[in-house]
């Protein structure tokens, strides 16, 4: 692999890792269309270390707070009911499925599942699921707003004018991470494991699961990012052993990883701002469009399905 190819694929990795559109699929597609061959599972996994580093630095304060609370919780210095202690346990528990299934199906993940027809199917299916999840989340938010307006309208006038009167706190349908449960952590963890199949998208599957479970968009995305750190680090470090051969060497791989880090850091900041006022539906549409385009290229013989 040359330096130019590595630089381009590093940019692609950084741009697509945190968007719910599947970085693995895009790296594979760009490498085939622009450079005539799949970059390979090892290269793809290793350059994800760059985007994992971007996550670590971007969320360093959150991660330190969670880790500190979790350690203190283990030694009984902080109650297990503390939100950060619970979030630490949820990240650990949610990371188990992807680790177990990644080991059990490692051969299929690096060979047969890299078939582009599998990627097309996953791009399309998860795109539809993401759209439905976003619509469902918006409906929950609308219902919460209507309930709040109705409760305010029924509130006694005296209470409204009396500053000392307590304001009732309603627990709505839409949740933040402080209301996460063990069930939710396990479900989202299982959905992260689905992203072992190219085309699914780690952020797409976990974010969609979060939306279906009732979390608001920023909370779903934030937990998706935090949950991905252990899995991406473990996968990238495991695949380091396969770097250094004739087809994939250290220099271009390091370059791609550094570029992925810089671009990925910028994408994290942009995406968290974007979803605070926008929906995930543009990404769902994009997935469907790419799936149809890739299917056309496969049928026309421009792309080879691969995945032997």
N, C-alpha and C positions, 0 to 999 in steps of 0.2 A: 504494500500500500504506500502511495506517494504522499508527500507533504500537503499538496493541494487538495487531494481527495480527503485526507484526514481533517483538514481545516474546514472543508465544506460540511462533512459529516458531524463535526463538533458543533457547528452552528445549528444544524438540523436538530441534533440532540438537545441543545440548550433551549431552542425555540419550542420543542414539542414535548419535553419531559413532563412539564407541569400543566400543560393544557390537556383536556380530556379527549385527545385525538390519537394517542398511541405513538410514543417516540420510537419504539422498536419497529413498528410498521413503516414509519417515515424514513428511518435510517436505512432499512432494507430496500425500500422503494427507490430512494434517491441513489443509493449505491448501485443498484441495478440499472436504472435509467441513465444516470450520468457517467458511470464508470464501468458498466458491463458485468458486474458480479456482486453477489451479496457480501456485505462486509463481515458477516459471521457473528455467531452468538457471543463468542469470547470478546471480540472488539466492542460490540454493542454493550455488553455488561460492564466492561472496564471503564468506558468513557462515561458511564452513568455515575462513576465515582466523582466526576466533576460536578454534576448537578446535585449529588448528595452533599458535597462540600458546600455548595451554595445554600442548601437547606440548613445545614448545621450553622453556618454563619448568620443567615437571615433570622433564624429562630433561636439564636444562642441564649438570649435572656429567658425565653420561655423554657428551653430545654434545661438550663441550669436550675431554674426555679422548680421545675417538675422533678429533676433528678435529686436535688437537695431535699425536697419534701418527701420523696419516695424513700430515700435512704433513712431519713429521720423517722419515717413511718415504720420501716422495718425494725428499727431499734426501739420503737415505742415512744419516741420523743414527740411525734405528731400523730394525732388520731387518724385511723384508717378512713374516716369519713371526710377528711380534708380533700377538696376537689383536685388538688395537684397530686396527692398521693394516689387517688383513684385513677387519675389520668395516666400516671406512670404505669400502674397495673394494667390498664386498658391497652396501652401501647404494647406491653409485653405479651399479653394474651392475644391481642389482635395480630401479632407478628408470627405466632406459632403456625397457623395453617400454611402460610406461604413457604415457611422453612421446611416443614414436613413434606408437603407436596412437591416442592422444588427438588428435593433430594430423591423422592420416589420416582418422579417422572422426568428426571434430568435428561435422559437420552431422547425421549420424545420431544421435549421442549427445544432441544438443540438440533433436531433433525426433522421429523415428519411434521411437527406443528409449525414449522417455518414455511410450509407450503403457502403460496400467496392466495390460493383459493380459501384457505382457512382464515387468512388475514382479511380478505374481502368480506367473508361471512361475519366475522367479529366486528369489523368496522360498522357494518350495516346494523347488526342486531343491537350492539351497545349504543349506537347512535339513536335508535328508536327508544331504547330503554331510558337513555339520558333525557330525551325530550319529554317522555311521559313523567319521569321523576320530577323534572323542573315544573311541569304544569301542575302536578300534584302538590308540590311545595308552595307554589304561588296560590293555589286554592286554599291551603291551610292558613297562609298568611292573611288572605282576604277574610276568611271565617273568623280569625282572631281579631282582626280590626273591627268587623261587624259586631262581634260579641262585646268588645271593649266599648264601642259607641253605644250599644244597647244598655250596658251596665251603667255608663255615665248618665244616660238619659233617665234611668230609673233611680238614680241616686237622689236622696232627699235634698231639697233646696237648702235647707238649714245646714246640712253637712258641707255643701259646696261653699257657702259663705263663711262657715266657721273654720278658721285656720287651724284650730286645735283638733278638729275631727280627724280620725285616722283614715287614710286612703286605702281601700281594699286592694290587695295584690292578687291578681288572677293568674293562675297557671295556664297558659295558652297551649294550643296544639303545637306551635312551632317552638323547638327547643334549642338551647345553646349547649356547649360542652359540659357545663356544670350539671346538667341533667342526664348525662350519659349513664347507661346501665351496662351490666355485664353482658346481657343478651345482645345489646347494640354493638358492643366491642367485638364480640365473636362473629356476628353477622357481617360486619364491615371487614373483619379480618379474612373471612371466607371469600368475600368478594375481591379482596386484594389478591388472594391466591389465584383467582380466575385470570388475573393479568399476566400469569405465566405464559398464557397463550398469546402470541403476537397478534396485535390488532385490537385486543380488549381495552388496554390502557389502564394503568394502575390508578391514576387520578380519576379517570372516567368511571371505573367500576365502583371505587370506594365513595366517590362523591355522589353517584346515583343512589347507592345504598343509603348514604347519610340523608339524602333528600327524602327518600321513601320512608325512612324511620322518623321523619319529622324535624330534622335539624335545619336551621336556616343556612343559606348558601355560604356565607363566610365561615360558619362553624364546620360545615361539612368539608369545605376545602381545606381549612386549617388542620383538622384531624387527619385528613387524607395525606397532607404533607408530612405531619409528624409521624404517622404510622409507616410511611414509606422509607424513612431513614434507616432503620435496622435492616430491612429487606434489601434495599439497594446497596448498602455498604457490604453486607454479607455476600451478595451475588457478585459484586465487582471484585472484591478481594479474593473470592474463590476462583474466579476466572483469570486472575493475574498469571497463574501458572501456564496458561496457554498463549501468552504474549511473548514474542521474541523469536518466532519462527521465520521462515522465508516470506510467507504471505503477510504476516502482521508483525511489525517490529516496534521497538520501544519508542523511538523518536517521534514518529507520526502519531502514535497512540497517546503519548503524553501531551502533544500539541492539541489534539482533538479534545482531550480531557480538560485542559486549561481553558480552551475556548468555550466548551460546554458549561464550565463553571461561571464564566463572566456573563455569557448570554442567559444562562439559567437564572442567575441572581436577579437580573433585570426583569425577566419574565415573571418571577414570583411576585415582585413588588407591583408590577402592572396588573397581574391577574387578581390579586386580592383587592385592589382598588376597583377594578372593572366589575367584579361580581357583587360589589356592595350596592351597585345601582343598575346592574344588568343581569339578564338571565343566562343560562347555559345553552339556550336553544341555538344560537349561531354555531356553536361547536357541534351540536347534534346534526344540524344541516350539513355542515362541512364534512362530517364523517360519512354521511350517506353519499354525498357528491363524490368523494374520493373512492368509496367502495365501487360505485358505478363506473368511474373512470378506470380504475385498476382492472375491473372485470372486462371492460372493453379492450384494454391493452393486452390482457391475457388471451382473450378470444382472437384478437388480431395478430397474435404471435409476436408482439413487440416485447413482452415480458415473458420470462419462463417461470412457471409456478414453483419449481424447486422443491425443497423439503424432502429430499430423498432420505 
